[in-house]
Amino acid sequence: MSEQCRLAVDLGAESGRVIAGLFDGRAMRLEEVHRFPNGPVRLAGTLRWDALRLWGEIRTGLAKAVAVYGNRIASVGVDSWGVDGVLFSKHFEMLGQPWHYRDDRTRGLIDAACNRVPRREIFAATGVQFLEINTLYQLLALKRDAPELLDAAERFLMMPDFFHWCLSGSQAGEFTNATTTQCLDPRSRDWAGDLLRRFELPAKIFPQLVQPGTKLGRIREEVAREAGLPRIEVIAPATHDTASAVAAVPVDSTSSGSATGTPDWAYVSSGTWSLIGVEIARPVLTDRALEFNLTNEGGVDDTFRLLKNVMGLWLVQQCKRSFERNGNDFDYAELARLAERAAPFHSLIDPDDGRFLNPDDMPRAIASFCEETGQPSPANPGEFVRCALESLALKYRVVLGRIEELTDVPVRTIHVVGGGARNALLNRFTASACGRPVVAGPVEATALGNVLVQSRAAGEIGSLSELRAVVRASCVLDRYEPENETAWRDAGGRFAALLARHAG
């Protein structure tokens, strides 16, 4: 068959891309069309997203794609991070500038919310881990600080749903991203109306939900005309970037690997955030899952992702920015070399400590954690980066053990997908810390999952198993085996004690 072209608009916290997926019936080839920066915009002491600039970049990417692929382009779909969104009035005017999840207005709101509705009841209603960035606390902050906006709101669209509206006029909410809000009931797979009423949040603003692969309509005439496109289809992929990435995990889904039907593989979607989890058929809403602060997020084909958000390579990204401000302009490859030469297990941190969410200076925040826990502070860039990477790998070990306890299925292989799959040092540490082989790739898992779900919606691919077979045919994978297992086991004990002591 001739190669069909589908466009993924893949929006990350640091950058966005428009990527073309070219499918020949066996493998999907990705070609980057347009890349653009993203990040928080400081406005009057707050952090916001510049949504209109992002929309302008998407339009630029569409026009560039037309220049290369012309009438071969058949569809477009958007994926992005979770939790953030846009409010609209009844006339569909934007209400305010979209907030960035790292804005500090939600600090302390988990405790306030749990004083109103017990933590156990919130988890039973949503199955989502408690993070101050969650949409629930963002809406509660808005109710507290600017209730007139919430009163005037007619619709709330998550970020990818907003851009699908820009593209097609669709007002639908896609399921996988909706599950990140802590406003959705995973059993009914619809909005948690009772919980929203208890918080006096307007349930009417939440849109009708659709599943990954839903055709949302044709691209707006004026958008098509400006880009030089025909009226192509707008198709919702799994719009939460992690859901798209997990759809592109290169496993053979025809075998579960366990008698319970739960796969014996885990994934780490590795980037600014690290999301460690397994794919399951039904959400886990037990008290033990609540105790571990795990989350149940939606996936393709009615699956759920039982996972934990860990701070991720944000730690290294922010260290790099700090080093640059101090005149040390290292690239990531040089930082990895410096980290590899640094002494192992010099100091360890809990990546999920609140001070690392958005510090003014990440190395200073790491040093303060080390001083507070009686450890020597890192003294140079290599030691800071090694501390971050070793601590991430050891946190993966802890999370993996908790997930295995909940599912009662031993994990035999860890698949690392996303941009972090390029970080060979972290992959080595992960294999060693967890005592299991790591398979790294695809790097572009999110965009690959996005365009493959579009292809599946068009009837070019059948099952999720077939989709993953295409992934395996489309990428080169790297494998890492555990090393120095005794040293890592000892470090794991030290790390567990550190977590217990610091939590106490």
N, C-alpha and C positions, 0 to 999 in steps of 0.2 A: 504494500500500500504506500501511497505517497505520504510524506511526513505532514501531519496535521500540527498546527501551531496553536498553543494555548498560553495565555499570559498569566503569570502569578505576580500580584502586587504583594510583596513580602515586607512588612513594616516591623522593624525592630526598634529597641529603645535607643540605639545609637545611630542606626542608618536604615534607609529603606532602599528597596530595589524593585525594578520591574524586570522580570526574568521570563524569557521565552522557553517553553517546553516543546520539543519537537519529537513526536512519537512516530516510530516506523512500524508499529505493530508488535515489536519485541522489546525494545529499549527506549527510554526517554532520555534525550540529550537536552541539557540546559545551557542556555546562552544568556549572559547578562546583557540587558539592553540599556539600563539606566540605573545609576546608583546616586544616592543623595543623602546628606547628613540628616540626622534627627537628634532630638534631645530636648531637655526642659528649657523653657523660656522663662526668665525671671521677670515678674511683673508685679510691682508694688508689694514686694515682700512675699510673693507667692510663686509657685512653680506651675506652669501651664504647658500644654501642647499647642504648637502652632499648626492647627488642623488645616487652615486654609492654605498655608504654604505647602503642606504635604499634598493637598489636593492638586495644587499647581504642578508639583513634581510628578505626580501620577499622570497628569495630562501630557506633560513633556515626554514621559516614558512611553505613553501610547503612540504619540506622534513618531518617536524614534523607532518603535517597533514596526509601524506601518512602512517606514522608509526601508526596512530590511526585509520584512516578510509579506507585506502587501496583503492581498486577499486570502492568503493562507491562514490568517488569524481567525480562529473560530469562536473563542470565548475568553473571558477574563474573570478572575476571582481574587479576593483580598483576604489575607490573614494578618494578624497582628498579635501583640501582647494582650493580656487580659485585664480585667478589673476597671479600666477607664472607659468613659463614654461621653456622649454629647446629649444635652437636654434641648428639646424643641418646644416652642409655643404651639398653640392650636393652628396657627397659620404657617407652621413649620419654619419659623425663624429661630436661629440658634440663641439660646439663653446663656449668655456668658461665655467665657473662654474655657475650653475643656481643661480640667485639672490634671496635673501629673501625679501619679501614684506616690511619688516620693515627697510630695508636699507634706509639711508637718502638721496640718490641721487635724489629722486623724489621731494624733498622739493621745493616748489615754482613753480612746473611745471604746476599746474592747471592754475594759472594766466597766465603763458607764453602761454599755449595752447589756452586759451580763448582770448588772444590778437590776435591770428592768426585766430581762428574760434570761433565765438561768442558762449558763453555758451548755449544759447537757441538752437542754431543749433546743437551743440554736443549732447544735450539731445534729440532733435527731431530725430536725426539719430540713437541713441543707447538706450535711455530710462534708462540709468544707472546713479546712484548717483555719485557725484563727490567726489572721494577719491583719495588721492595722491598715494595709493598703487595700483591703477588699472593698468592693463597691458598696456593700452594706454600710460600712463606717464612713465612706465618702458621702453617701446620701444623708446619714445622720449628722455629719458635720455641716452639710448644706442646710438641713432643717434647723440646726442650731444657729448658724451664722447668716444665712440669707434665705429665710423661709419664703419670702415673696417669689423667689425664682422657682422653688418647688411648687408653690401654689399655682404659678402660671404655666407649669410644665404639662404638656400633653403627651409627650413621647420621650423615652430615653433609649438611645441606640448606642451599643458598644462601638468601639472605634472601627472595626471592620464593617459593621453594619452601617455606620455612618457613611463610609466611603462607597459601599454598595448603593446607598441612597443617592450619593453624588453621581454614581455611574448610571443608575437605572430608575431611580425613584422608589425603589423597594423600601418598605418600612418594616421588613421582617427582622427578627432576631435569630441568629444561628445558635444552635443548641450548645456546641462545645464551648464557645466563649461565654454563653450565659451561665454555664455551670461554675465559672470562676467568681461569680458575683457574691456568693453567700446569700442569694435571694431566691434560689431555685430548689425545689424539692426533687431529689434524684429518684425517688420512687414513682412519683406521678409524672416525672419529666416535664413539669410545668412550674410556673412561678409559685413560690411559697406564700400564697395569699394570706393565710392565717398569721404567719410570722410577720409579714409586712404590716398587717393591721395592728398587731400588738406594738409595733414600733411607730404606728401612725404615719407610715409611708404610703404614698398613693400608688396602689397596685395598678391603676389605669395607665400609668406611664410606660409599663413594660410591654413590649411588642409580642405579637404572635410568633411562636417559635417554629423554625424549620430545621430539617436535618442536613448534614453535609451532603452535597451533591444536588441540592435543590436549585432548579432553574428559576432565577429571580425576575427574569424579563430581559428585554432587549436594551442595549445601551441607549441612553438618551440621544435623541436626534442631534442636538446641538453639540454634544460631546463627540459623537461619531463624525460630524461634519468638520469640527475643528481639527481632529486628529487625522482625518482622511480615511476613517474606517468605514466598513459597512456596518449595518446595525447588528453587531455580534451579540451573542448571549452573555449575560452576566450570571455566573454560576457560583453559588456559595460553596467554597471548599470547607474543610474543617477549619473554621476561621480563627480559632485559638492556635497560635503558632506551634505550641507543644502538641496539640492534637494532630496537626498536619505532620509534624516531625515523627510522631509515634506511628502514624499510618505508614510512614516510609522506613520503618525499622526492617532491615533485610533478613527476616526470618522466614522459615517455611511454616506457614500458619496451618498447613494441613494436619500437623501433629501438635497436640497440646503439650506433650511432654510429661503429663501427670494424669493420674486416674481421676482427678477432680475436674479436669477440663481447664484448669488454670495453667497458663504456659510456664515453663521452667526457665524463662529468660526474663531479665529485667532491662530497663533502659535508663540511660542518663541523657536527657536532652540538655546539652552543655553549651552555655553561652553566658550572657550577663547574669542570668539565673541558671542554677542547676536544678533540674526536676528529675527526681529519682523515683521510679515506680515500676509497676507491673500492670498488664492489661487483664481485666477481669470482666465477668459477665454481669455481675450485680454489685451495687455499692456496699461497702462495709461500714456499718453505722454503729458498731459496738462501743461499749465504754472504753475498751482497750484502744481502739482506733482514736477515740477522743483524747485519751491520755497521751498517746503518741503524737497528737496534733497532725494526723495525716489527713489527706483530702481525697475526695472522690470527684473526678472531673470527667466530663463526657468525651467519648471517642467516636470513631467511625463504626457503623454497623451496630449501634446500640450497645457498644462496649463502654466500660468505664476505665479510667486510669486511677488506680490507687497509688498515690504518690505523695511526696514531700517536696515542697519548695525549699531549696537551700540557696544561700546568697550568691554562689557561683563566681564566675570570673570577674564580676564587678570588683571584687577585692583587688585583683591584679590590675584591672583597668584604672582604678582610682589611685593605686600606688604609682602607676606609670605617669598619670597626670601630675601627681605630686613631685615625682622626680624631675619631670620636665620644667615645672615651675622653679625648681632649684638648680636648673642649668644642666641636668643630666638627661639628654634626649635619647634614651634607649628605645630600640624597637623590641617587639615581643620576642623575637628569636634571641636577641642578646640577653634579655631578662631571663629567658629559660636557661641559657648557658651559665649565667651567673648563679642562678638557683641550683643548678645541678652541681656546681662546684662548692656550694655552701655546705656546712656540716648538717647532717640529718638530725631531725627532731630536736633542734636547738630550743624552739619554743613553739607552742601550739595555741590555737584560738578556737572558740566556737564561732564558725562563720555566721551563725544566725543571731549573734548578740545584737541588740538594738542599736548599739553605737556605730555599727557598720552599714546601716541602711543608707545614710546620706551625710557622711561626715565632711567637715571642711578639709580635713587632711587625713587620708586613710592610714599612712604610716604612723601618724601620731595616735590614731585610734587603736591600731594594733599594739603599739607600745603601751598604751594605757591599760589594755586588757592584760598584757603580760605582767605589768607591774602589779596590777590588782590581784593577780592569781599567783604571785610569788615566783614568776619565771623571768629569766633574763630577756631583755628586749632585743629584737633584731638590731644589728648595728650598721647594716649596709643594704643596698638594693637586693642583692642576691639572697640575703637572709630573710628579708621581708617577703619576697616572692615565694621562697621555699616554704616559709611558715604558712602562707596562704594556701599553697597547693597541697602540702601534706595534710593540713587541717581539713581541706575539702575532701580529700580521699578518705580520711578517717571518719568524717561525718557521713559519707556515702556508706561506709561499713556499718555504722550505727543504724542508719535508716533501713538499709537492706535487711539487717537482722530483725528489725521490728516488722517489716513487711512479710518476711518469711514466717514469723510467729503468727501473724493474722491470717495468712493464706494456707499455712501448713504445707507449703510447696517449696522445696529447696531450689534456689536459683543456681543454675549451672553456668550460665553465660551472661555477661553484661554487655549490652550494645550501647555504645556512646555515639550519639548523632548530633548534628549541628556544628556550629563553628568551633566549639571546644574539641571536636574530634581531631582537629589539627594539632592540639597541644599534646605532643608525644610524651612529655614529662608527666603531665597530669594523668594521662592514660596508663603509663607505667605504674605510677603511684596507686591509681585506682585498682589495677589488677593485683598489686601486692597487698594493699590494705584490705581488700575484700577477699583475697585468696581464691579468685576465679579469673578465668581468661576474659579479656576485654576485646571486643570487636569494634573497631572505630570506623565510622562512616555510615551513610553518606554525610559529607560536610553540609551540603545544601539540602538537608532532609526536609526542612519546612517548605521550601519552594517545590521540591520534588513531590511531596505529599499533596500540595495544593494542586498542581497541574494534573496529577494522576487521578485525583478525585473528580476534577473536571472531565477528564477523559472517560472515567467510569460513568459519569452522568450522561455522557453522549453515547454510551453503549459500546465503547471501544475496548473496555475491560469489564470482566464480570465480577468476581468475588474479591474480597479483601486479600485472600490468598493469592489470587492472580495479580492483584496490584503489587503485592510484595515480591512476587516473582519478577515483575518488571523492574522493581528496585534492584534486585540482585543482578539482573542483567545490565543495569545502567551505571554501576559504580564499582570502583576498586576499594576493597576493604583492607584494613590493617589489623593485625592480631597481636596482642600483648599477653604474655604469660606472667604469673606471679614470680617475684624475685624476693630474696632476703626475707622469707616469711617469718622467721623467728623474730627479727628486729621489728617487723611491722606488727606482729602479734603483741609484742611488749609495748610498742607505741599505742596500739589499740587499747590496752588496759590502762595506760596512763591517760589517754584521751577520755575514756569513759569515766575515770575518776575525776578528771578535770570538769567534765560536764556536770557530774553529780554534785561536786563541791560548789561550782559556780551557781548552779540552779538553787542550791540551798542557801 
